[in-house]
Amino acid sequence: MQSIIRWFTAGIALLAGVLVAPAPAAAATTLVYATFKGDAAADEELWLYQSTNGGTSYSVLSDTNFRGPTGVLRDPGILKYNGKYYIAYTVQSWTTNSTYFAIASSTDLTTWTNVATVNSGIADTKFTWAPEFYVEGSTVRIIASVAATTCSACFRPYVYTAQNTALTSWSGPAQMWGLGTNHIDTFVVKSGSTWHAFTKNETTKYIEHWITTKNLTEGWVNKGNLWSSGYEGPSLVRLDNGSWRIYVDKYTNGGIWTATSTDLNTWTGLSAVGCSGCRHGTAIPR
């Protein structure tokens, strides 16, 4: 009996010496998604959602009831910077003239305080839409879509640059030359030495992919359309595994859709995101 026990114990030790436990799976990226709910007056306020599965479905984190200085908040872009959260957002409905965008900050994602309003700086401005943060090094910028009253297809992306770390003072505008007329909802990321812009052509209703190797405001070249027409509000987030996730708003019948890429050039097909009521918005790692 003792020999059997010794044999069994030795066998266990041997197995312990040769078996290697599998490495634990990497935790899915936890994301926060800032959005609004729709075109009704009651829906034009800031909602925060959270995903713990890498961004394929979300649950409500906070209905903030924050509406900013005009009582209207749409298309929020979100940034975590210097220990605070910031949003930049559209301040009027899509049918109402707006000559500026606004910025608010929070330490807890629930209570928000407006810290700046940034005039478009464009003569005869009719609409100022969808401000999106772009950070490179220590410089914070916002890309906003501005249309003038002087023509019917004049939406262009313009770059505004923060002049202080409180994000209360801004320069601008600087036009993104080469990225054609009548583009809205422009979102930019940089990979290596290449800037990638994802933007909606407001004439064809396609999301387009543009690149440049010069700088943020020069040399943009159109690389083509993505998916089918009928989407807007593209925004991107980098996941823990290094891949990219894009979100787009299927405004034709509601809902946020997503795709992924490892190189920003080749994308999976779109799939619906579980985020009830979500519209054009932006996700960041929590």
Secondary structure by P-SEA (a helix, b strand, c coil): caaaaaaaaaaaaaaaacccccccccccbbbbbbbbccccccccbbbbbbbcccccccccccccccccccccccbbbbbbcccbbbbbbccccccccccccbbbbbccccbbbbcccccccccccccccbbbbbbcccbbbbbbbbbbcccccbbbbbbbbbccccccccccccccccccccccbbbbbbcccbbbbbbbccccccbbbbbbccccccccccccccccccccbbbbbbccccbbbbbbbccccbbbbbcccccccccccccccccccccccccccc
